[in-house]
Amino acid sequence: MTPLGPEAAELLGVARRGQPRPAIELVLALRSRGLETDAIITDVLAPVQVEVGDRWAANLWSTADEHASTAVVDGVLGALALQERAPDAWRGTALVACAEGEHHTTPARMGAQLLRSEGWDVTFLGGSLPADDLQRYAAVTEPDVVVISCTVPLFLGGARRCFAAVAELGLPALAAGAAFGSDDVRARRLGASGWIGPTADLGAALAAPPARERSPAPSPPEAFALELATEELQRSCLSAMAERLPAMATYSPAQLASTRTDVGYILSYLVTSIDLGDDGIFTAFVEWLAHVLATRGVPPVVLDRSLDIIGDVVAEAGMTEAARLCATQRAAGTPR
Ligand code: B12
């Protein structure tokens, strides 16, 4: 975990207690001392939220602590918007939406506010917007640019559908958010017209109208087949795990529910990694899952055994890429 600056550390303290008023006062005091909105967002609010996520992943904070803090940060964003001076120049209209499936609205709201302070007239369309609805809204409002925000790589398939829906209207759609990684490769493969990186100069990223259409890389047939068969494979994996992992017989209903969810995530991450031809997506996910499980008392060997079993089930179903990924990405490297 990176140490927080003093302002962020103070904000985190009041945010955890779910106190919007002192949090808003704190941030507006920074604003009146001359700190610009973009600096407040990127140097104070975002680090607070990264820390919240790290504490949740480390099992130091509960989901309730995270929700309390996020609600406060959302309130602070609203207050900041009220304080925003009219921009020097008006740049155009933008729609900002979260990709289908993506519920991380706070990063997208931060981005929307950054655009507003750059002079864009932004409509924010919230979390997990179905691509068809995005298309209908964009067809009526005809924005100059659409930005699709995606935080978790699991929802990059949803982002692909959003880019395609916007491209059909001949409008530019840019990619933003942590799920796209640290360069424009994923955004390009998914058919975005451009990518707004984490340290992007927004003026430069949006100054020239982005290319209107870029055909996405074709999706490999196995990604599609695996996606279609996910529910059935999830059931087969869970039955095979019940047979081959004796400890599962002692699991509580809550542990069984978490196991079902995790198997679903593993299968969905396999789909995304194969779809983008990017093993790194699955590797990063397995590392993250190993960390989250370890902080909740689940030894790495359980994940390795589960990956073995899932690998066998997908191999039996003829999913060779998925089986290869399971075999190569085992967390603890215990012998099979
Ligand atoms: C709050 C939170 C939630 C809330 C979201 C509520 C909300 N209102 O957003 C809830 C509870 C819904 C949630 C759910 C989940 N979450 Co969550 N969440 C977070 C948390 C703690 C903060 C999110 C946030 O506010 N980020 C704000 C900043 C920090 O994000 P940022 O990406 O740096 O944003 C900047 C840029 O990306 C860019 N940007 C983004 N969009 C746009 C748009 C435009 C126009 C522009 C210009 C720029 C731009 O600008 C932003 C500001 O600089 C993060 C931790 C984190 N590191 O983000 C975890 C985190 C993202 N979540 C995580 C996970 C795993 C999940 C779940 C899968 C958990 C689960 N088991 O269910 C679900 C998925 C739900 C879903 N379907 O989307 C993981 C993701 C790990 C990974 N890499 O895959 C994280 C990293 C936590 C962790 N450390 O493990 N989460």
Boltz pocket constraint, residues with backbone or C-beta under 6 A from the ligand:
constraints:
  - pocket:
      binder: B
      contacts: [[A, 41], [A, 42], [A, 45], [A, 46], [A, 47], [A, 49], [A, 50], [A, 51], [A, 52], [A, 53], [A, 54], [A, 56], [A, 57], [A, 66], [A, 70], [A, 96], [A, 101], [A, 102], [A, 103], [A, 104], [A, 105], [A, 106], [A, 107], [A, 108], [A, 109], [A, 110], [A, 111], [A, 112], [A, 114], [A, 115], [A, 147], [A, 148], [A, 149], [A, 150], [A, 151], [A, 152], [A, 153], [A, 176], [A, 177], [A, 178], [A, 196], [A, 197], [A, 198], [A, 202], [A, 288]]
      max_distance: 6.0
